[in-house]
Amino acid sequence: MTDQQVAPFLAKAKEALQAEKIELPNSGYEVTHFGSKKDKTLQLLWSAEEQSKGYVVHFVDVDVEKGTATVKSAKVINELGVVMRDLPQEQAAPFIEKAKEAMKAKNFTPSESAYEISATGVTVDDVLQFIDVYWYSNGNPQPKYNVHFTDVNLEKGTGTVEDVIEFKS
């Protein structure tokens, strides 16, 4: 899209952010746009190299020639991109218990004293995508087992066991 084609969508995006009471920074941010002619979608993203924070507006029913579209969402993303982090113990606990059950169902019964167990959550643009629970042999940086959860809800401590993996040494 040319700058001229993007201009009406930039104006609409700024209005949509203001309607959500989201203030764009005056400087230091670059605007990029991604879209699909086929799906008639467009996304405008304000981001800065030094910051993980971004501002995004999603459009649907986009007509580039007319400069029209419907705003689907306007929001702040606190951590752009893919972010992996260890879950705090209280959040990890229900997933670790479910992972132990899934391991037992696969006849994997590692001794708890011989393993360190950790849970990692992976977010994409602030949205939790999945959780992995890993069993590490004491002193070994490579995991021995992994239980992969999708459709996760941290508040409820729920998720779907997608896979149980034993890594061969």
N, C-alpha and C positions, 0 to 999 in steps of 0.2 A: 504494500500500500504506500502511496505517496504521502508526503506531509499534508498535502491539501485534502486527501481522502481521509486521513486520520483526524484532522482538526475537529469535525463535528462530534466525533466519538470522545475525544479528549474533553470537550466542553461538557458533554453528557456525563462522562465519568466523574468529573469534578463535582457536578451537581449531585450525582448519586452519593458520593462520599460525604458531601456536606449534609445531605438529607439524613445520613446515618450518624451525623455529628462527628465525623472523622476529618481532622485537619491535616492537610498535606503540608509537609515541610516546605519552606520557601526556596531552599536550595540544597544542593548536594545529592539530589536524586535524578536518576535517568529514567526516562519512560521507554518501555519496550512494548511491542504488541505482537500477539500470536493469534492466528485465526484459521478458520477452515471455511473455504467457499462452499464445499459440499454440505457441511453441517450448518452453515450460516451462523457461525459463532465467532466471537472476538473477545480477547482478553487484553486489557491494558494493565501493565505492571509498573509501579514506581519502585525503584530499588536503588541502593547505594552500595558501592564496592566494600566500604568499611563496615557496613551494618548488615545484620541478618534480618532486619525488619523490612517489610514491604507493604505496599498498598495495592490492592487489586480490585478491578471491576470486570465482571463477566457479563457479556452481552449475548443474547440469542436473537433469532429472526433478523440478522444483520443484512442490510441492503447497502453495499458500499457506494453504489452509484447515487442513491438518494440520500445517503448519510443518515439512515434511520436504523434503529435497533431497539430492543427491549432490554432493560437492565435486569439481569437475573440475580446478581449479588454484588455488593460492594463491601469490602472488609479490609481489616488490617491483618497481616500475617506477621506474627512475632518472630518466627524462625522459618525463613524461606528455604526451600529445598528439602533434602533428605537429612534427618537428624537422628542419630542413634544415641541412646543413653540408658544407663542402668536404672531400673526402677527402684524406688525406695522400698524397703522391706515390707511396709504395710500394704503397698500396692501390689508387690510381687507375690505375697503369700497365697492368695487364692489361685493364682496361675501355677505356682509351684506345686500346690496340692493336686490340682487337676493334671499337671504334667506327670506327677508320680503315678496317678491312676492310669494314665495313658501308657506309661512305661510298663507298668505291671501287666496291662492287657497285651502288650507285645512280648511278654516274658523277659523284659530287661529289668533286672533287680539289682542295681548297683548299691553297694553298702554306703549308707549316708556318711559314715565316718571317713570313708576313703575319697570322698568327692566334695568339691566346693560347688554349690549351685548358685547360679545368677540368672536374673531375668532382664532382658533388654527390650525396650520399646523402640519402635521405629516410626517416626512421624514424617509426613511429607506436607509441607506448607501448613504446619500446626495440626494436621489431622492424623491421629494415630492409625497406622495401617496394619501393624501386626506386632506381636510379642513373641520373642524366642526365649525359652528357658534352656539353659546349658548346664551340663554336668562336666566339671573339669576334674581330672584325677589330681590329687594333691601334688602341687609343684609343677604340673604340666600346663603350659600355656595353650595347648590345643584341646578343644572340647572333645569329650568321648561320646556324649549323647546330646541331642537337641530335640525339643518338642516345640513345634511351630503352631501358633494360634492366629487365627484371622477372626473377623467380625468381633473385635474386642471392645469392651466397655469397661474402662478403668474404674468408674464410680461403682458399678455393680459387681465388678470382679468376674465378668463373664467373657467367654470367647469360645470359638470352635477349634478343636484340635484338628489341624490340617495335615500334620505329618509328624511321625516319630522316627528319628534317624539315629543309627549307631555309626559313628565314624570309625573306620578301620585304621589301625596304627600303621 
